[in-house]
């Protein structure tokens, strides 16, 4: 039996109301993958903040310390014990994604390196949209309009 215009309008209205909620569900489901866009692809791999700006270089003492431990020292990673990275979390509401950390070192690190360490670069926003959010929203809409 074909769908009526009234039924279709109800589905469209339902989809519009549910889009933010579904996006929040997607972000929660893929939270670690999203956080790795910042932790791994920006901070660890490139030593940049969300604006693409290189982080302040390590001091000579820190470079020597990291060399001694066998840790990466070619760029500032903000990863030493791993506790800071592990404390990253997301919050989503009103179509805004926020990334933050709860580790005790967070205030000191944001003081030294700035709040932009929690932003997602334009390149990684594109990846977030194209590989995580958009395909999963399409699945949501496909299921809704079957």
N, CA, C and O atoms as a MOPAC input file, in Angstrom:
PM7 MOZYME 1SCF
protein

 N      0.83800 1    -1.17900 1     0.00000 1
 C      0.00000 1     0.00000 1     0.00000 1
 C      0.89000 1     1.25100 1     0.00000 1
 O      1.76200 1     1.37800 1     0.86000 1
 N      0.69000 1     2.16100 1    -0.93100 1
 C      1.53100 1     3.35900 1    -1.01600 1
 C      1.32000 1     4.28000 1     0.18900 1
 O      0.26300 1     4.30100 1     0.82000 1
 N      2.38000 1     5.03600 1     0.47100 1
 C      2.34500 1     5.96900 1     1.59400 1
 C      1.63200 1     7.26100 1     1.15600 1
 O      1.83700 1     7.74300 1     0.04200 1
 N      0.80900 1     7.80100 1     2.03000 1
 C      0.10100 1     9.04000 1     1.70800 1
 C      0.99400 1    10.24400 1     2.02200 1
 O      1.98700 1    10.11600 1     2.73800 1
 N      0.64200 1    11.39600 1     1.49000 1
 C      1.38800 1    12.62900 1     1.75100 1
 C      1.34600 1    12.94000 1     3.24400 1
 O      2.34500 1    13.38800 1     3.80800 1
 N      0.23700 1    12.71600 1     3.87100 1
 C      0.10200 1    12.96300 1     5.32000 1
 C      1.03800 1    12.06100 1     6.11000 1
 O      1.69200 1    12.52000 1     7.04700 1
 N      1.11000 1    10.79400 1     5.74800 1
 C      2.01000 1     9.86200 1     6.43200 1
 C      3.47200 1    10.25100 1     6.20700 1
 O      4.29600 1    10.18700 1     7.12000 1
 N      3.77100 1    10.65200 1     4.98500 1
 C      5.13500 1    11.07600 1     4.66700 1
 C      5.50400 1    12.31800 1     5.47100 1
 O      6.61500 1    12.40900 1     5.99400 1
 N      4.58400 1    13.27700 1     5.57700 1
 C      4.84300 1    14.48400 1     6.36300 1
 C      5.10800 1    14.12900 1     7.82500 1
 O      5.99900 1    14.70500 1     8.44800 1
 N      4.35300 1    13.20000 1     8.36900 1
 C      4.57400 1    12.77800 1     9.75500 1
 C      5.96500 1    12.16600 1     9.92100 1
 O      6.63900 1    12.41400 1    10.92100 1
 N      6.38700 1    11.37600 1     8.95300 1
 C      7.72300 1    10.77400 1     9.01900 1
 C      8.80900 1    11.83700 1     8.91300 1
 O      9.81200 1    11.77200 1     9.62300 1
 N      8.61800 1    12.80900 1     8.03600 1
 C      9.59300 1    13.89400 1     7.88600 1
 C      9.68300 1    14.69400 1     9.18100 1
 O     10.78300 1    15.00400 1     9.63800 1
 N      8.54700 1    15.02900 1     9.77300 1
 C      8.53500 1    15.76300 1    11.04100 1
 C      9.22800 1    14.96500 1    12.13600 1
 O      9.98900 1    15.51900 1    12.93000 1
 N      8.96400 1    13.66400 1    12.17700 1
 C      9.60000 1    12.79300 1    13.16900 1
 C     11.11300 1    12.75700 1    12.94500 1
 O     11.89100 1    12.80500 1    13.89700 1
 N     11.51700 1    12.67400 1    11.68100 1
 C     12.95200 1    12.63600 1    11.34800 1
 C     13.62300 1    13.93000 1    11.76800 1
 O     14.72200 1    13.90000 1    12.32400 1
 N     12.98300 1    15.07400 1    11.51400 1
 C     13.55800 1    16.36800 1    11.89100 1
 C     13.74200 1    16.45400 1    13.40700 1
 O     14.77700 1    16.91600 1    13.88700 1
 N     12.75200 1    16.01500 1    14.14000 1
 C     12.82500 1    16.07700 1    15.60400 1
 C     13.86200 1    15.09600 1    16.14800 1
 O     14.47900 1    15.35900 1    17.18000 1
 N     14.05400 1    13.98900 1    15.47400 1
 C     14.95500 1    12.95600 1    15.96900 1
 C     16.39300 1    13.06800 1    15.49900 1
 O     17.25100 1    12.31400 1    15.95600 1
 N     16.67300 1    13.99800 1    14.59300 1
 C     18.01500 1    14.09700 1    14.01800 1
 C     19.06600 1    14.41300 1    15.07500 1
 O     20.12300 1    13.78200 1    15.09900 1
 N     18.79400 1    15.37700 1    15.94700 1
 C     19.78300 1    15.71200 1    16.97800 1
 C     19.97700 1    14.55000 1    17.94600 1
 O     21.10100 1    14.24200 1    18.34200 1
 N     18.88200 1    13.91200 1    18.32100 1
 C     18.97400 1    12.77100 1    19.23300 1
 C     19.75100 1    11.62600 1    18.58800 1
 O     20.57100 1    10.98200 1    19.24100 1
 N     19.49600 1    11.38000 1    17.32900 1
 C     20.21500 1    10.31600 1    16.61800 1
 C     21.69000 1    10.67100 1    16.47500 1
 O     22.54900 1     9.80000 1    16.60600 1
 N     21.99200 1    11.93800 1    16.20800 1
 C     23.38100 1    12.37600 1    16.11600 1
 C     24.08300 1    12.16600 1    17.45300 1
 O     25.23000 1    11.72000 1    17.49000 1
 N     23.40200 1    12.48400 1    18.54600 1
 C     23.97300 1    12.25900 1    19.88300 1
 C     24.25400 1    10.77000 1    20.10500 1
 O     25.28200 1    10.41100 1    20.67900 1
 N     23.34500 1     9.91000 1    19.65500 1
 C     23.54100 1     8.46600 1    19.79500 1
 C     24.75600 1     8.00800 1    18.98900 1
 O     25.54300 1     7.18600 1    19.45700 1
 N     24.90300 1     8.53900 1    17.78500 1
 C     26.03700 1     8.18700 1    16.91800 1
 C     27.34200 1     8.62800 1    17.58200 1
 O     28.31200 1     7.87100 1    17.60600 1
 N     27.36700 1     9.82500 1    18.10900 1
 C     28.57300 1    10.33900 1    18.76500 1
 C     28.94200 1     9.46800 1    19.95700 1
 O     30.11800 1     9.17400 1    20.17300 1
 N     27.95500 1     9.06000 1    20.72300 1
 C     28.22300 1     8.18000 1    21.86700 1
 C     28.75200 1     6.82700 1    21.39700 1
 O     29.69900 1     6.29400 1    21.97500 1
 N     28.14700 1     6.27300 1    20.35300 1
 C     28.57500 1     4.96400 1    19.83300 1
 C     30.00700 1     5.00600 1    19.29100 1
 O     30.75800 1     4.04400 1    19.45300 1
 N     30.38200 1     6.09900 1    18.65800 1
 C     31.68900 1     6.21800 1    18.02100 1
 C     32.61400 1     7.15900 1    18.79500 1
 O     33.55800 1     7.70600 1    18.22500 1
 N     32.34800 1     7.34900 1    20.08900 1
 C     33.08400 1     8.33400 1    20.87800 1
 C     34.59700 1     8.12900 1    20.83600 1
 O     35.33300 1     9.09100 1    20.61500 1
 N     35.07100 1     6.93000 1    21.03700 1
 C     36.52000 1     6.69800 1    21.05900 1
 C     37.15200 1     6.99300 1    19.70800 1
 O     38.24700 1     7.55100 1    19.64200 1
 N     36.47600 1     6.62500 1    18.64200 1
 C     36.96700 1     6.90200 1    17.28800 1
 C     37.01100 1     8.41400 1    17.05500 1
 O     37.95600 1     8.91800 1    16.44800 1
 N     36.00400 1     9.13600 1    17.52800 1
 C     35.96900 1    10.59600 1    17.38800 1
 C     37.08500 1    11.22700 1    18.21000 1
 O     37.78600 1    12.11900 1    17.73200 1
 N     37.25100 1    10.76400 1    19.44500 1
 C     38.30300 1    11.30200 1    20.30400 1
 C     39.68800 1    11.05100 1    19.72100 1
 O     40.59200 1    11.87000 1    19.88500 1
 N     39.85300 1     9.92300 1    19.04300 1
 C     41.15200 1     9.61900 1    18.42300 1
 C     41.48500 1    10.57000 1    17.27200 1
 O     42.65400 1    10.72800 1    16.92200 1
 N     40.47200 1    11.20100 1    16.68300 1
 C     40.75900 1    12.22200 1    15.67900 1
 C     41.59500 1    13.33100 1    16.30700 1
 O     42.49400 1    13.87400 1    15.66500 1
 N     41.30000 1    13.66700 1    17.56700 1
 C     42.06300 1    14.70000 1    18.27300 1
 C     43.30800 1    14.10500 1    18.91700 1
 O     44.41600 1    14.59900 1    18.70800 1
 N     43.12800 1    13.04100 1    19.70100 1
 C     44.25300 1    12.47200 1    20.45600 1
 C     45.35200 1    11.94800 1    19.54600 1
 O     46.52700 1    12.26300 1    19.73700 1
 N     44.97700 1    11.16000 1    18.57100 1
 C     45.97600 1    10.48100 1    17.73800 1
 C     46.35800 1    11.28200 1    16.48600 1
 O     47.53500 1    11.55900 1    16.25500 1
 N     45.35800 1    11.64700 1    15.68800 1
 C     45.65200 1    12.27400 1    14.39500 1
 C     46.16000 1    13.70400 1    14.51400 1
 O     46.88000 1    14.17900 1    13.63600 1
 N     45.79800 1    14.38800 1    15.57900 1
 C     46.24500 1    15.77600 1    15.73600 1
 C     47.38100 1    15.88000 1    16.74400 1
 O     48.50000 1    16.25400 1    16.39300 1
 N     47.08900 1    15.54600 1    17.99900 1
 C     48.08100 1    15.74400 1    19.05200 1
 C     49.28100 1    14.81900 1    18.88900 1
 O     50.41800 1    15.28600 1    18.81600 1
 N     49.04100 1    13.51700 1    18.83000 1
 C     50.15900 1    12.57000 1    18.81200 1
 C     50.90700 1    12.59000 1    17.47500 1
 O     52.12500 1    12.76700 1    17.44200 1
 N     50.17500 1    12.40800 1    16.38300 1
 C     50.84200 1    12.28900 1    15.08500 1
 C     51.48400 1    13.58800 1    14.60800 1
 O     52.60200 1    13.58300 1    14.09300 1
 N     50.76700 1    14.70900 1    14.78300 1
 C     51.22400 1    15.96300 1    14.18800 1
 C     51.64700 1    17.02800 1    15.19600 1
 O     52.34500 1    17.97300 1    14.83100 1
 N     51.23700 1    16.89200 1    16.46000 1
 C     51.57600 1    17.91800 1    17.44600 1
 C     50.92300 1    19.25600 1    17.15400 1
 O     51.53300 1    20.31200 1    17.32400 1
 N     49.64100 1    19.19500 1    16.70000 1
 C     48.91300 1    20.42800 1    16.37300 1
 C     47.61400 1    20.50100 1    17.16600 1
 O     47.07900 1    19.48900 1    17.61800 1
 N     47.12200 1    21.73400 1    17.32200 1
 C     45.82000 1    21.90900 1    17.96100 1
 C     44.74000 1    21.89700 1    16.87800 1
 O     45.03000 1    21.65700 1    15.70600 1
 N     43.51200 1    22.15500 1    17.27500 1
 C     42.39800 1    22.10200 1    16.34400 1
 C     42.38900 1    23.19100 1    15.29000 1
 O     41.63400 1    23.10800 1    14.32100 1
 N     43.21100 1    24.20600 1    15.46300 1
 C     43.34500 1    25.26600 1    14.45900 1
 C     44.50000 1    24.96800 1    13.49800 1
 O     44.77400 1    25.74400 1    12.58200 1
 N     45.17700 1    23.82800 1    13.72100 1
 C     46.30500 1    23.44600 1    12.87700 1
 C     47.61700 1    24.08700 1    13.29200 1
 O     48.60200 1    24.01700 1    12.55700 1
 N     47.64000 1    24.71100 1    14.46000 1
 C     48.83800 1    25.38900 1    14.94900 1
 C     49.71200 1    24.39700 1    15.72100 1
 O     49.22100 1    23.66300 1    16.57900 1
 N     50.99800 1    24.38200 1    15.41300 1
 C     51.92400 1    23.49500 1    16.12400 1
 C     51.97000 1    23.85500 1    17.60500 1
 O     52.00600 1    25.02700 1    17.97900 1
 N     51.96900 1    22.82100 1    18.43200 1
 C     52.05800 1    23.04100 1    19.87100 1
 C     53.45800 1    23.50100 1    20.24200 1
 O     54.44000 1    23.15600 1    19.58600 1
 N     53.52300 1    24.27100 1    21.28900 1
 C     54.80300 1    24.74900 1    21.82200 1
 C     55.74000 1    23.54400 1    21.97700 1
 O     55.34300 1    22.52800 1    22.54700 1
 N     56.97400 1    23.64700 1    21.47700 1
 C     57.90500 1    22.50900 1    21.53700 1
 C     58.23400 1    22.10700 1    22.98000 1
 O     58.16100 1    22.91000 1    23.91000 1
 N     58.59000 1    20.86200 1    23.11900 1
 C     59.05100 1    20.37200 1    24.42100 1
 C     60.34000 1    21.08500 1    24.81400 1
 O     61.12500 1    21.50800 1    23.96500 1
 N     60.53100 1    21.20300 1    26.10200 1
 C     61.79400 1    21.75500 1    26.60500 1
 C     62.90300 1    20.73000 1    26.36200 1
 O     62.61300 1    19.54500 1    26.19500 1
 N     64.16600 1    21.16200 1    26.33900 1
 C     65.27100 1    20.21200 1    26.17300 1
 C     65.23900 1    19.11200 1    27.23900 1
 O     65.57200 1    17.96200 1    26.95100 1
 N     64.84200 1    19.45800 1    28.46700 1
 C     64.74200 1    18.45400 1    29.53800 1
 C     63.71400 1    17.39000 1    29.18000 1
 O     63.96900 1    16.19500 1    29.33600 1
 N     62.53800 1    17.83100 1    28.69200 1
 C     61.47500 1    16.88100 1    28.33500 1
 C     61.89400 1    16.01600 1    27.16000 1
 O     61.59800 1    14.82200 1    27.13500 1
 N     62.57800 1    16.60300 1    26.18700 1
 C     63.06700 1    15.83000 1    25.03800 1
 C     64.02100 1    14.73500 1    25.52000 1
 O     63.91200 1    13.58600 1    25.09100 1
 N     64.94900 1    15.08300 1    26.40400 1
 C     65.90000 1    14.09700 1    26.94500 1
 C     65.16700 1    13.01100 1    27.72800 1
 O     65.48700 1    11.82700 1    27.61600 1
 N     64.18600 1    13.42600 1    28.51800 1
 C     63.38100 1    12.48100 1    29.30700 1
 C     62.64800 1    11.51000 1    28.38000 1
 O     62.66600 1    10.30200 1    28.61200 1
 N     62.00100 1    12.03200 1    27.33000 1
 C     61.25600 1    11.18800 1    26.40200 1
 C     62.19500 1    10.26600 1    25.62100 1
 O     61.86700 1     9.10200 1    25.38700 1
 N     63.35100 1    10.77500 1    25.22200 1
 C     64.33100 1     9.92300 1    24.53300 1
 C     64.72000 1     8.75800 1    25.42900 1
 O     64.79100 1     7.61400 1    24.98100 1
 N     64.97000 1     9.05900 1    26.70100 1
 C     65.35900 1     8.02700 1    27.65700 1
 C     64.30000 1     6.95700 1    27.83700 1
 O     64.61800 1     5.78700 1    28.05100 1
 N     63.05100 1     7.35500 1    27.75000 1
 C     61.93700 1     6.40100 1    27.88600 1
 C     61.60900 1     5.69000 1    26.58200 1
 O     60.85900 1     4.71400 1    26.56300 1
 N     62.18700 1     6.19600 1    25.48400 1
 C     61.85700 1     5.62600 1    24.17600 1
 C     60.54300 1     6.15300 1    23.63400 1
 O     59.95800 1     5.54400 1    22.73900 1
 N     60.06200 1     7.28500 1    24.16400 1
 C     58.81800 1     7.89200 1    23.71200 1
 C     59.07100 1     8.81800 1    22.52600 1
 O     60.20100 1     9.24400 1    22.28700 1
 N     58.02400 1     9.11700 1    21.80000 1
 C     58.09000 1    10.05000 1    20.68800 1
 C     58.42500 1    11.44000 1    21.22800 1
 O     57.83800 1    11.89000 1    22.21200 1
 N     59.36300 1    12.10800 1    20.58500 1
 C     59.75600 1    13.44700 1    21.03100 1
 C     59.89000 1    14.42600 1    19.86200 1
 O     60.23100 1    15.59000 1    20.07000 1
 N     59.62400 1    13.96600 1    18.64100 1
 C     59.78300 1    14.81400 1    17.45600 1
 C     58.78400 1    15.95700 1    17.42200 1
 O     59.04900 1    16.99900 1    16.82400 1
 N     57.64700 1    15.76900 1    18.05600 1
 C     56.67600 1    16.85000 1    18.20100 1
 C     56.00600 1    16.70500 1    19.56700 1
 O     56.03900 1    15.63700 1    20.17800 1
 N     55.40900 1    17.78000 1    20.02500 1
 C     54.70100 1    17.75400 1    21.30500 1
 C     53.43500 1    16.94800 1    21.13000 1
 O     52.61000 1    17.25600 1    20.27000 1
 N     53.27500 1    15.90600 1    21.95000 1
 C     52.13700 1    15.00300 1    21.82900 1
 C     51.13000 1    15.15500 1    22.96800 1
 O     49.96800 1    14.77500 1    22.82000 1
 N     51.56600 1    15.70600 1    24.10100 1
 C     50.76800 1    15.78500 1    25.33400 1
 C     50.39200 1    14.39700 1    25.85300 1
 O     49.41900 1    14.23900 1    26.59000 1
 N     51.17200 1    13.40900 1    25.46200 1
 C     50.92800 1    12.03600 1    25.91400 1
 C     52.17300 1    11.54800 1    26.63300 1
 O     53.22100 1    11.34700 1    26.01900 1
 N     52.04800 1    11.36200 1    27.93700 1
 C     53.17700 1    10.84800 1    28.71200 1
 C     52.75800 1     9.54000 1    29.36300 1
 O     53.17700 1     8.46700 1    28.93000 1
 N     51.94600 1     9.62400 1    30.38300 1
 C     51.48100 1     8.41300 1    31.06500 1
 C     50.25100 1     7.82400 1    30.39600 1
 O     49.92200 1     6.65600 1    30.60100 1
 N     49.56900 1     8.64400 1    29.58800 1
 C     48.33700 1     8.20000 1    28.93400 1
 C     47.08200 1     8.61200 1    29.67700 1
 O     45.98000 1     8.49800 1    29.14200 1
 N     47.23300 1     9.09000 1    30.90400 1
 C     46.06000 1     9.45900 1    31.69300 1
 C     45.28700 1    10.62800 1    31.09400 1
 O     44.05600 1    10.63300 1    31.12000 1
 N     45.98900 1    11.60800 1    30.56100 1
 C     45.32100 1    12.75000 1    29.94200 1
 C     44.48800 1    12.28300 1    28.74800 1
 O     43.31800 1    12.64600 1    28.62800 1
 N     45.08200 1    11.48400 1    27.87000 1
 C     44.35200 1    10.97100 1    26.70900 1
 C     43.15300 1    10.12900 1    27.13800 1
 O     42.07100 1    10.24800 1    26.56400 1
 N     43.34300 1     9.28200 1    28.14100 1
 C     42.25500 1     8.41500 1    28.60600 1
 C     41.09300 1     9.21100 1    29.18000 1
 O     39.96000 1     8.72900 1    29.19000 1
 N     41.35900 1    10.42300 1    29.65800 1
 C     40.30200 1    11.20700 1    30.29500 1
 C     39.47700 1    12.02200 1    29.29700 1
 O     38.54200 1    12.71300 1    29.70300 1
 N     39.79900 1    11.95800 1    28.00900 1
 C     39.03100 1    12.70300 1    27.00000 1
 C     37.59800 1    12.18500 1    26.96100 1
 O     37.34700 1    10.98500 1    27.06700 1
 N     36.66500 1    13.12300 1    26.80600 1
 C     35.24700 1    12.79100 1    26.71100 1
 C     34.57900 1    13.73100 1    25.71700 1
 O     35.13600 1    14.76000 1    25.33600 1
 N     33.36900 1    13.35100 1    25.30500 1
 C     32.57200 1    14.21500 1    24.43500 1
 C     31.31200 1    14.63300 1    25.16600 1
 O     30.85000 1    13.95900 1    26.08700 1
 N     30.77000 1    15.75800 1    24.73600 1
 C     29.45400 1    16.21400 1    25.16700 1
 C     28.79500 1    16.77800 1    23.91900 1
 O     29.42500 1    17.49200 1    23.13900 1
 N     27.52700 1    16.45100 1    23.73900 1
 C     26.84500 1    16.87800 1    22.53100 1
 C     25.46500 1    17.40500 1    22.88300 1
 O     24.71000 1    16.76300 1    23.61300 1
 N     25.14300 1    18.57400 1    22.36000 1
 C     23.81500 1    19.14800 1    22.53100 1
 C     23.66700 1    20.35700 1    21.63400 1
 O     24.64400 1    21.04300 1    21.33300 1
 N     22.44200 1    20.61500 1    21.20900 1
 C     22.13600 1    21.73500 1    20.31300 1
 C     23.05000 1    21.74300 1    19.08200 1
 O     23.51200 1    22.79300 1    18.63600 1
 N     23.29300 1    20.55600 1    18.55300 1
 C     24.11500 1    20.36600 1    17.36100 1
 C     25.54200 1    20.90100 1    17.53400 1
 O     26.16900 1    21.33100 1    16.56600 1
 N     26.04000 1    20.87200 1    18.75100 1
 C     27.41800 1    21.28500 1    19.04800 1
 C     28.13300 1    20.12800 1    19.73300 1
 O     27.62500 1    19.56300 1    20.70200 1
 N     29.30000 1    19.78200 1    19.23200 1
 C     30.13300 1    18.74100 1    19.82100 1
 C     31.24200 1    19.40500 1    20.61700 1
 O     31.96200 1    20.26100 1    20.10300 1
 N     31.37300 1    19.00700 1    21.86700 1
 C     32.44800 1    19.52400 1    22.71300 1
 C     33.32600 1    18.35700 1    23.13900 1
 O     32.83200 1    17.28300 1    23.48300 1
 N     34.61900 1    18.58100 1    23.11200 1
 C     35.57900 1    17.59300 1    23.59100 1
 C     36.34200 1    18.23300 1    24.74100 1
 O     36.74900 1    19.39300 1    24.66800 1
 N     36.52500 1    17.46300 1    25.79400 1
 C     37.21800 1    17.96500 1    26.98000 1
 C     37.92000 1    16.80200 1    27.66800 1
 O     37.71500 1    15.64200 1    27.31200 1
 N     38.74500 1    17.12300 1    28.65200 1
 C     39.45800 1    16.10100 1    29.41600 1
 C     39.22900 1    16.36100 1    30.90400 1
 O     39.04100 1    17.50300 1    31.32400 1
 N     39.24600 1    15.29600 1    31.68600 1
 C     38.98400 1    15.40500 1    33.12300 1
 C     40.21300 1    15.08800 1    33.97100 1
 O     40.13000 1    15.07900 1    35.19900 1
 N     41.33100 1    14.83300 1    33.34000 1
 C     42.55500 1    14.50700 1    34.06000 1
 C     43.00300 1    15.70600 1    34.90600 1
 O     42.73300 1    16.85400 1    34.55100 1
 N     43.67300 1    15.44400 1    35.99900 1
 C     44.12100 1    16.51700 1    36.89800 1
 C     45.11000 1    17.47500 1    36.21000 1
 O     45.26600 1    18.61800 1    36.63900 1
 N     45.77200 1    17.00900 1    35.15300 1
 C     46.72500 1    17.87100 1    34.43600 1
 C     46.04200 1    18.80200 1    33.43100 1
 O     46.69400 1    19.68600 1    32.87600 1
 N     44.76300 1    18.62000 1    33.19200 1
 C     44.05700 1    19.38500 1    32.16100 1
 C     44.17200 1    20.90300 1    32.33900 1
 O     44.49500 1    21.59000 1    31.36900 1
 N     43.92300 1    21.45900 1    33.53400 1
 C     44.03500 1    22.92700 1    33.66300 1
 C     45.43300 1    23.44600 1    33.29800 1
 O     45.55900 1    24.48200 1    32.64400 1
 N     46.45100 1    22.74500 1    33.71000 1
 C     47.82900 1    23.17100 1    33.41700 1
 C     48.11100 1    23.07400 1    31.91400 1
 O     48.71000 1    23.97800 1    31.33200 1
 N     47.68000 1    21.98400 1    31.29400 1
 C     47.91900 1    21.80300 1    29.86300 1
 C     47.15900 1    22.83200 1    29.02800 1
 O     47.69100 1    23.34200 1    28.04200 1
 N     45.92400 1    23.14000 1    29.41300 1
 C     45.18800 1    24.16400 1    28.66400 1
 C     45.76300 1    25.55300 1    28.90800 1
 O     45.67800 1    26.42400 1    28.04200 1
 N     46.34100 1    25.75800 1    30.06900 1
 C     46.99800 1    27.04500 1    30.34000 1
 C     48.21500 1    27.21900 1    29.42700 1
 O     48.44300 1    28.30000 1    28.88500 1
 N     48.98600 1    26.15100 1    29.26400 1
 C     50.20800 1    26.21100 1    28.46000 1
 C     49.91400 1    26.14300 1    26.95600 1
 O     50.50300 1    26.89400 1    26.17900 1
 N     49.00000 1    25.24200 1    26.53900 1
 C     48.79000 1    24.97900 1    25.11700 1
 C     47.48500 1    25.55100 1    24.55900 1
 O     47.29500 1    25.56200 1    23.34300 1
 N     46.58600 1    26.02500 1    25.42200 1
 C     45.33900 1    26.64300 1    24.97800 1
 C     44.18700 1    25.66700 1    24.84200 1
 O     44.37700 1    24.45400 1    24.75900 1
 N     42.99100 1    26.22400 1    24.82200 1
 C     41.76100 1    25.42800 1    24.70300 1
 C     41.62800 1    24.75000 1    23.34000 1
 O     40.88100 1    23.78200 1    23.19700 1
 N     42.34900 1    25.25500 1    22.34300 1
 C     42.23500 1    24.69700 1    20.99100 1
 C     42.75100 1    23.26700 1    20.89500 1
 O     42.54100 1    22.61000 1    19.87500 1
 N     43.41600 1    22.77300 1    21.92600 1
 C     43.87300 1    21.37600 1    21.89300 1
 C     42.68300 1    20.41900 1    21.87500 1
 O     42.84200 1    19.24200 1    21.55200 1
 N     41.49700 1    20.91000 1    22.21700 1
 C     40.29600 1    20.06200 1    22.22700 1
 C     39.43200 1    20.22800 1    20.98500 1
 O     38.41200 1    19.55300 1    20.84800 1
 N     39.82400 1    21.11100 1    20.08500 1
 C     39.06000 1    21.30600 1    18.85600 1
 C     39.46900 1    20.28400 1    17.80900 1
 O     40.56900 1    19.73400 1    17.85100 1
 N     38.56400 1    20.04000 1    16.87200 1
 C     38.83900 1    19.13100 1    15.75900 1
 C     39.21900 1    19.97700 1    14.54500 1
 O     38.51200 1    20.92600 1    14.20400 1
 N     40.32700 1    19.64000 1    13.89500 1
 C     40.75700 1    20.38400 1    12.71100 1
 C     39.70500 1    20.26100 1    11.60800 1
 O     38.86800 1    19.35900 1    11.62700 1
 N     39.76500 1    21.17200 1    10.66500 1
 C     38.84100 1    21.14400 1     9.52500 1
 C     38.93900 1    19.80400 1     8.79500 1
 O     37.92600 1    19.21900 1     8.41400 1
 N     40.15400 1    19.33300 1     8.60900 1
 C     40.36700 1    18.03500 1     7.93400 1
 C     39.68100 1    16.90500 1     8.69600 1
 O     39.02400 1    16.05600 1     8.09400 1
 N     39.83400 1    16.89300 1    10.02100 1
 C     39.22900 1    15.82400 1    10.81300 1
 C     37.72500 1    16.01800 1    10.97900 1
 O     37.00200 1    15.04000 1    11.16700 1
 N     37.23500 1    17.25800 1    10.91300 1
 C     35.78100 1    17.49200 1    10.90800 1
 C     35.16900 1    16.85600 1     9.66300 1
 O     34.09200 1    16.26300 1     9.71200 1
 N     35.87800 1    16.99200 1     8.55700 1
 C     35.41500 1    16.39300 1     7.30400 1
 C     35.34700 1    14.87000 1     7.44800 1
 O     34.37600 1    14.24100 1     7.02800 1
 N     36.38000 1    14.29300 1     8.04000 1
 C     36.37600 1    12.83600 1     8.26000 1
 C     35.24600 1    12.42800 1     9.19600 1
 O     34.56100 1    11.43500 1     8.95200 1
 N     35.05200 1    13.18900 1    10.25800 1
 C     33.95800 1    12.91300 1    11.20500 1
 C     32.62200 1    12.93000 1    10.48300 1
 O     31.79100 1    12.04200 1    10.67500 1
 N     32.42300 1    13.92600 1     9.66600 1
 C     31.16500 1    14.05600 1     8.93300 1
 C     30.99000 1    12.94500 1     7.90000 1
 O     29.95500 1    12.28000 1     7.86000 1
 N     32.01600 1    12.75000 1     7.06100 1
 C     31.88800 1    11.83000 1     5.93000 1
 C     31.94500 1    10.35800 1     6.30800 1
 O     31.30400 1     9.52600 1     5.66600 1
 N     32.71500 1    10.02900 1     7.35400 1
 C     32.90600 1     8.60700 1     7.67600 1
 C     32.10600 1     8.12900 1     8.88900 1
 O     31.91400 1     6.92700 1     9.06800 1
 N     31.64300 1     9.05900 1     9.71900 1
 C     30.93600 1     8.63500 1    10.92800 1
 C     29.50000 1     9.16200 1    10.96100 1
 O     28.55500 1     8.37300 1    10.96600 1
 N     29.32900 1    10.47100 1    10.98400 1
 C     27.99600 1    11.04300 1    11.18400 1
 C     27.08200 1    10.80600 1     9.97900 1
 O     26.01200 1    10.21500 1    10.11900 1
 N     27.49600 1    11.25900 1     8.81400 1
 C     26.63200 1    11.18000 1     7.62800 1
 C     26.19100 1     9.75300 1     7.29300 1
 O     24.99500 1     9.53300 1     7.10200 1
 N     27.09500 1     8.77700 1     7.21300 1
 C     26.61900 1     7.43000 1     6.85100 1
 C     25.64000 1     6.84900 1     7.87500 1
 O     24.71600 1     6.12000 1     7.51500 1
 N     25.84900 1     7.17300 1     9.13800 1
 C     24.94700 1     6.64700 1    10.16200 1
 C     23.61600 1     7.38000 1    10.19600 1
 O     22.59000 1     6.77800 1    10.51200 1
 N     23.61500 1     8.66100 1     9.88000 1
 C     22.34000 1     9.37600 1     9.74900 1
 C     21.56800 1     8.85800 1     8.53900 1
 O     20.34400 1     8.73900 1     8.59000 1
 N     22.27200 1     8.55200 1     7.45800 1
 C     21.59800 1     7.98700 1     6.28600 1
 C     20.92900 1     6.65700 1     6.64700 1
 O     19.81200 1     6.38600 1     6.20500 1
 N     21.60000 1     5.83600 1     7.44100 1
 C     20.99200 1     4.56500 1     7.88600 1
 C     19.72400 1     4.84600 1     8.68100 1
 O     18.70800 1     4.17500 1     8.50100 1
 N     19.78900 1     5.83800 1     9.55900 1
 C     18.62500 1     6.22500 1    10.37500 1
 C     17.46500 1     6.64500 1     9.46000 1
 O     16.33400 1     6.19300 1     9.63900 1
 N     17.75300 1     7.51300 1     8.47900 1
 C     16.70400 1     7.96700 1     7.57000 1
 C     16.17700 1     6.83500 1     6.69600 1
 O     14.97200 1     6.74500 1     6.45700 1
 N     17.07800 1     5.96600 1     6.21600 1
 C     16.66300 1     4.82400 1     5.40600 1
 C     15.68900 1     3.94700 1     6.17200 1
 O     14.65700 1     3.54000 1     5.63800 1
 N     16.01800 1     3.65500 1     7.43100 1
 C     15.13600 1     2.81500 1     8.25500 1
 C     13.80200 1     3.51000 1     8.52500 1
 O     12.75600 1     2.86200 1     8.55300 1
 N     13.84000 1     4.80000 1     8.71900 1
 C     12.63500 1     5.55900 1     9.02400 1
 C     11.68700 1     5.61800 1     7.83800 1
 O     10.46800 1     5.58900 1     8.01100 1
 N     12.23900 1     5.70100 1     6.63800 1
 C     11.39500 1     5.87800 1     5.45000 1
 C     11.18700 1     4.59500 1     4.66600 1
 O     10.79000 1     4.65100 1     3.50200 1
 N     11.44000 1     3.45300 1     5.26200 1
 C     11.16800 1     2.16700 1     4.58600 1
 C      9.69600 1     1.92500 1     4.51600 1
 O      9.26300 1     0.90100 1     3.98700 1

